[in-house]
Amino acid sequence: MEEKFDAIKKDIQLIIDNIAYKNFPEASIKLIEVSDNLDDMMDATDDEVVLREISKYQVLLNHLQIKMSTTE
């Protein structure tokens, strides 16, 4: 599971980088991909620690989505 979270972290950094470069279409695509991956991870586990970690990333993605929608 740790390797999945490492991949999520890298993907979120790509989203942040794309937002910084004002490459909003690419950031939106990656945001959707990461969100789908988190949903799949959530469906596949019942471990409370993993679910808490997933929810942290979901909150971050929501904030990034809001940031993109206000700057586009």
C-alpha positions as a Markdown table, in Angstrom:
| # | Residue | x | y | z |
|---|---|---|---|---|
| 1 | Met | 0.0 | 0.0 | 0.0 |
| 2 | Glu | 2.9 | 2.3 | 0.7 |
| 3 | Glu | 4.0 | 2.2 | -2.9 |
| 4 | Lys | 0.5 | 3.3 | -4.0 |
| 5 | Phe | 0.7 | 6.3 | -1.7 |
| 6 | Asp | 4.2 | 7.2 | -3.1 |
| 7 | Ala | 2.7 | 7.2 | -6.6 |
| 8 | Ile | -0.2 | 9.3 | -5.4 |
| 9 | Lys | 2.2 | 11.8 | -3.9 |
| 10 | Lys | 4.2 | 12.1 | -7.1 |
| 11 | Asp | 1.0 | 12.5 | -9.1 |
| 12 | Ile | -0.3 | 15.3 | -6.8 |
| 13 | Gln | 3.1 | 17.0 | -7.2 |
| 14 | Leu | 2.5 | 16.9 | -11.0 |
| 15 | Ile | -0.9 | 18.5 | -10.5 |
| 16 | Ile | 0.6 | 21.2 | -8.4 |
| 17 | Asp | 3.4 | 21.8 | -10.9 |
| 18 | Asn | 0.9 | 22.0 | -13.8 |
| 19 | Ile | -1.2 | 24.5 | -11.9 |
| 20 | Ala | 1.9 | 26.6 | -11.2 |
| 21 | Tyr | 2.7 | 26.5 | -15.0 |
| 22 | Lys | -0.9 | 27.4 | -15.7 |
| 23 | Asn | -1.3 | 24.1 | -17.6 |
| 24 | Phe | -4.8 | 23.6 | -16.3 |
| 25 | Pro | -6.0 | 20.9 | -18.9 |
| 26 | Glu | -3.1 | 18.6 | -17.9 |
| 27 | Ala | -3.7 | 19.3 | -14.2 |
| 28 | Ser | -7.4 | 18.5 | -14.6 |
| 29 | Ile | -6.7 | 15.2 | -16.3 |
| 30 | Lys | -4.2 | 14.1 | -13.7 |
| 31 | Leu | -6.5 | 15.2 | -10.9 |
| 32 | Ile | -9.3 | 13.0 | -12.3 |
| 33 | Glu | -6.9 | 10.1 | -12.6 |
| 34 | Val | -5.7 | 10.4 | -9.0 |
| 35 | Ser | -9.2 | 10.9 | -7.7 |
| 36 | Asp | -10.3 | 7.7 | -9.5 |
| 37 | Asn | -7.3 | 5.8 | -8.0 |
| 38 | Leu | -8.1 | 7.0 | -4.5 |
| 39 | Asp | -11.7 | 5.9 | -5.0 |
| 40 | Asp | -10.5 | 2.4 | -6.1 |
| 41 | Met | -8.2 | 2.2 | -3.1 |
| 42 | Met | -11.1 | 3.2 | -0.8 |
| 43 | Asp | -13.3 | 0.5 | -2.3 |
| 44 | Ala | -10.6 | -2.1 | -1.8 |
| 45 | Thr | -9.8 | -1.6 | 1.9 |
| 46 | Asp | -11.5 | -1.5 | 5.3 |
| 47 | Asp | -8.3 | -0.5 | 7.2 |
| 48 | Glu | -9.1 | 2.6 | 9.2 |
| 49 | Val | -5.5 | 3.9 | 8.9 |
| 50 | Val | -5.5 | 3.6 | 5.1 |
| 51 | Leu | -9.0 | 5.2 | 4.9 |
| 52 | Arg | -7.8 | 8.2 | 6.9 |
| 53 | Glu | -4.8 | 8.6 | 4.6 |
| 54 | Ile | -7.0 | 8.4 | 1.6 |
| 55 | Ser | -9.3 | 11.0 | 3.0 |
| 56 | Lys | -6.4 | 13.4 | 3.5 |
| 57 | Tyr | -5.5 | 13.2 | -0.2 |
| 58 | Gln | -9.1 | 13.6 | -1.2 |
| 59 | Val | -9.3 | 16.8 | 0.8 |
| 60 | Leu | -6.1 | 18.0 | -0.9 |
| 61 | Leu | -7.5 | 17.2 | -4.3 |
| 62 | Asn | -10.7 | 19.1 | -3.5 |
| 63 | His | -8.6 | 22.2 | -2.6 |
| 64 | Leu | -6.6 | 21.9 | -5.8 |
| 65 | Gln | -9.8 | 21.6 | -7.8 |
| 66 | Ile | -11.1 | 24.8 | -6.2 |
| 67 | Lys | -7.8 | 26.5 | -6.9 |
| 68 | Met | -7.9 | 25.6 | -10.5 |
| 69 | Ser | -11.5 | 26.7 | -10.9 |
| 70 | Thr | -10.8 | 30.1 | -9.4 |
| 71 | Thr | -7.7 | 30.8 | -11.5 |
| 72 | Glu | -8.8 | 29.5 | -15.0 |
